C-alpha cells in the first residue's frame, strides 16, 4: 500500500468517524438527519474554537451565521407580510389575502433558540407563519425579543409579554380584523417556555381584558432545577440539542458567568432554601410509567453555593413555568403540548401535561415516538406531518 493510499484511508476513516452518529432505528430520513447534524456540528466546533481563542462569544458567532438564513418581509399570493413594532418590540405580521365576512383567528407566535438565538425573520419560522396564516385564514404575529448574552432574564419575558399585551388591545385587534374571542399563543422550545410563562402571567393580569383562548407549546423548556431527568439521561447526545447545549442555553439566559453553567451541569445549583421547589420537577411522581423504565429517582444533594442569590432567575416562575403553584395553573386556556421521544426537553413537557390535567386544564398531548428537538421546522417529511397535526389542532380549537 502506497503512502498516498494509506493517507487517503486514514482521512476516510477519520471522516467517517466525524460524520457517524448513532441514530435510533425509528428515525426517518436518517441520511438527511446525519447531514444536517454534521453541518451543525462543524459550525458549532468552529464557533467553540473562536470562543476559546477569544475571537467571539459562541452565541454571537451563532447569530452571525444564522443571519444568513433570514428572509425579508415579502408578501406572496396568499399572505401579506409586514414588519412593524408592538410596544417597541419588533414583530412580523402575516395577514391572509382572502376575503372574509367575519373577523379572523389570531395567533401570537414566539420563536425558539435558547433565549440566545433566532428571530421571526429566519426562513424556517417565516415559512411556518406563512403556511399557518394561509391554512387557518388567521392573522399571525411572529414576535422577536432581546437575546442573551447581551440581554438576560427577564428582558426576554418582558419583551414578549409587552408585545402580546399590545396585540390584545381592542384597537389593535380591530385594526388587523382579529376576533378577540379567538386569539391563541404558541411557541417552540424557548418560545414554548415564553408562551407558557406569559400565559400564566396573563391569567393574573386584571388590566388585560382580552385573554387567549388556547396555548400551543412545541417541545417547551419549562424548568432549570433538574438536569438529570430521564430524558436528559437518555438523550444527552441526541441530534440538534445535546444536554450540554441546553444547560448552556439555560445559564446564558441568566448570566455570562460560566460558573452557573458548571453548577447546572453537575446539578449542584439549587440551594437548600429552595429545595421545596423540587417537588414541581419530581419526575418520579409526574411522569407516566413508560418514561420511568430503568430510571431511579434519588433525592438531590442541595448546593451551598450562593449562585441562586446572584442569579435567582432560574427559581422564578416567569423563567420556569413548571414551578407554578397549582392555583396558578387552574384557569389556563385549552392547551396543546408536542413532545419528542429523542429530546432532552421531553420530560419537561410531559410533566407539565400531568400538572395541567391535575389542575383541571383541558390538554391535548401529541408525543412523537420518532421525533427529535427542532423537527417541526427541519424541512423533513416528519416535520411537515407534525405541522399538519399542529395546524389541525388549532383549526379545531382556536
Protein Blocks (a to p, Z undefined) as FASTA:
>chain_A
ZZklmmmmmmmmmmmmmmpccddfklghkllmmmmmmmmmmmmmmmmmmmmnomacfklm
mmmmmmmmpccddddfkbccddddeehiacdddddfbdcfbdcdddddddehehmgccfk
lmklmmmmmmmmmmnopacddddddddfkbccfklmmmmmmmmmmmmpmklmmmnopafk
lcccddehjlmmmmmmmmmmmmmmmkbmbdcfbdcdehiafbfkbccbfklmmmmmgghi
afklmmmmmmmmmocclklmmmmmnopabcfklmmmmmmmmmklmpcfklmgopacdddd
ddfbfklmmmmmlmpfklmmmlpcfklmgopacddddddfbbcklmmmmmmmmmmmmnop
acdddddfkbcehklmnopaklmmmmmmmmmmmmmmZZ
